[in-house]
């Protein structure tokens, strides 16, 4: 039996919290509907845009960073950028199709590729971030993170086109800069040298220049680390210093062949 004192203790602790999980639920629904509006042929755009506006207004009322003002007017500025983002994402999808021999069609990329969904959610959240309401963009990318295993902070700067293959375990930090025609594979981390709250306003994550390929489980750290254009970073590489353009960085491994004597 739950005693009244336990109920009171729980409520007292909870009273210090200033958030509601309905924000997360509403953001998840908003993100999914926005993706379908852009990429589902059966979703009628004009009706869905009206529904999205209503959903956005509800979110804005919940998380507005200026309580004395309405944040609803952000919607018109944000939605005006959506056609440009849609075109960028179509370039991303085409880039994936052209570079992955396992991709048979654009439809397969749109429907089956977790990397594409994560990139799409990132681009939609990144555009919203500059209008304020930082909690909503972060929750949008967490929708993709939870379903794909790909964690892209909405503050990152990512060029066009961009390709994430397989994707599970990819982490792209807040101040990362990724330029155009970059390809990365599962388990790649673009992170910081260290985690310190005092570094919040500084560039903590690396810069990846044009036409770079980063293979599985490579880790690249540091705000001053720059990977030069047309470089190839091999799997399992640990990189904390800049490399020039056209570099090939590999993880050297040692192979020992078992002999009958060794096995015995």
N, C-alpha and C positions, 0 to 999 in steps of 0.2 A: 504493500500500500504506500502510495506517495504522500508524504506528509506535507502539511501546509508550509513548513519552514523550508523544505527543499524547493517547492514551487516559488516561494518568495526569493530565495537565493538565486535561482536561475533567472528570474525576472529582473532582479536588481543588477546582475552582471550584464544581462542583455540590454538593459536600459541605457548603458553607456555606448552602445553601438548605434551608428547613424547610417545604416545601410539596410537595404531590403533585397532579398534574393530574387524578387520579382524582376529586378533590373536585368539580372543574368538571363532569366527565362525570356523576357521580352527581346533582349538583344539577340539571343539565339534564333528566335522566330523571325526577327527582322532580317538577320543575315541570310538565312535560308531563302526567304522570300525575295530578297534583292538578287541573289545568285540566280534563282529561277527566272526572274524577270528578264535577266540578260541572256540566259543560255538555254531555257526550256521553250521549245517551239509551241507547246500547248498552253503556255502561260500568256494571257492577254496583257500586253504592256500597259495600256491606258488604265484598265481596272486595277491592275496590280500596283501601279504607281500611286494611285489614290489611296489604296490600302497602306502602302509604305509610308505615305505622308502622315496618315493617322497614327501609325505605329511609331514613327519618329517623334511626332509631337508628344505622345505619351512618354517616351523615353526622355525627351528633352525636359519635360516637366519634372521628372524624377531625379535627374542628375545635373540640372542647370548649375553652372558655376557662378552665376550672377543672380541670386535669388530675387533681387529687386527688379530684374528685367526678364523678359521672355527670351528663351533660347530657341523658340520655334522657327524664327526667321532664318536660322542657319540652313534649313532644308532647301530653300530655293537656290542658294549658292552652291550647296553640295550636289544637288541633283543635276545642276547644269554641267557638272564635270563628268557625269556618268558616261555619256557617249564617247568621250575621249578615252576613258578607262576601258570601256568595252573594246575599242579598237586596239588598245595596247594588249589586252588579254587575248584577242584573236591572233596577234603577232606572237605572243607567248605560245599559244596552242600550235601554231604553224611551225614554230621553232622546235617544239617537242616532237612533232610528227616527222620533221626532216632529220632529226638527230637520233631518234630512238628506233632501231630496226624492229623492235617488238610492237611498235605502233602501226596499226593498219589503216586508220582513218582519223579524221578530226573528231568524228562522233565518239570514237573510243577515247580520245584524249579528254574531251569534255566530260564524258560519263564515268570513266574508269580511273583516271590518273589523280592520285592524291596530291601530287606535286602541283598540278594545275589548280585544283581547288584551293590549296594553301596560298598559291600566288594570287589567285583571284580575290580571296578574302583579304590578303595583305593589301592589295592595291585599293580596294574599296575602303578599308579601314584607314590607310595612310592618308587618303584624300580627306577624310572626315577629321583627322587629327588636327589639321591646321585651323579648323574652325572652333576648336575648343572641345569641350565634353570629352576629355581624355579617357574616361572610364569606358565609354562605349566602344571606341576603336580597340582598346585592349581586350575587352570581352569578345569582340568580333574575331580577333585573331586566336583567342582561346577556343572559339568554336571549331576552328580548323585544327588547332593543336590537339584537341581532345579526340577528333575523328581521324586524323591523319598521322599523328606523332610528329608533325612538323611545327616548330615553334619559331615564328617570325614576329619580332616586335614591330608594331606599326610605325615606330619612329625611324626605322631603317630606310635608307635611300637605295632603291633598286631600279636599275635601268631596264630597257626594253630591247630585244626580248630576253627572257630569263627562263632557265630550264632546271627543274629539280627532278631527278629520276629516282624512282622508288620512294625516297624521302624520309622514311622512318628514322627518327633520331636527329634530324637536321635542326640546328639552333642558329639563328641569326640575330645578333644582339642589336640593341636600340640605336647605337651610333654607327653601325656598319654602313659602308658605302659600297654598293655593287654596281658596276657600270654595265655596258651593253654586251649582249651575246655571251653571257656567262653561263656555264653549266656546272652544277654540283650534284653530288650523289649522296646516298644515305649515310647518316652518321656524321656528317660534316658539322663542325662547330666554328662559328665566327664569334669569338668571345673576347673577354677582357683579361689582362694579365692578373688582376686581382679584383676582389669585390670590396669596395669601400664607399660608404655613403657620401663622403666628401668629394668623390669624383663624379657626382651626378651630372654636373654641368659641363663635363669635359668629354672629348672624344675618346672612348674606351675600346672601341672595336675596330677591326682592320678595314682597309680599302682594297677592293678587288677591281682591277682595271679590265678593259675590254678583252673579250675573246679568251678568257681564262677558263680552264677546266680544273675542277677540284674533285678528286676521286674519294671513294668511301672512307669514312672514319678519320679523315684528316682534321687536324685542329690548328686553327690560325688565330693567334691572340695579339691584342694590343692595338691601341689607337694610332700609333705611329707606324704600324706594320702595313706596308703596301706591296701587293703582289702585282708585278708589272704585266703589261698587256701580252697576250698570246702565251702566257706561261701555263705549264702543266704541273699540278701538285698531285703527287701520287698518293695512294691509299696509306692510311695510318701515319702520315707525316705529322710531326709536331713542329710548328713554325712560329717563331716569336720575333723574327727579324725580316726586314724587307728583302725582296728579291727583284732583280732587274727584269725588264721585258724579255720574253722568249726564254725564260728559265725552265729547266726541268728539275724538279725537286722530288727525290725519292727516299723512301725509307729502306735503308740497307738491312737485309736480313741474312742470317747464316744458316745454311742447310747442312745437316749431318746425316749421312746415309748409314743406316743400320747395317752392320755385318753380322754374320752368323755368330761370331765370337762375342760381339756386343750383346746380342739377344740372349745368349746363354749366360 
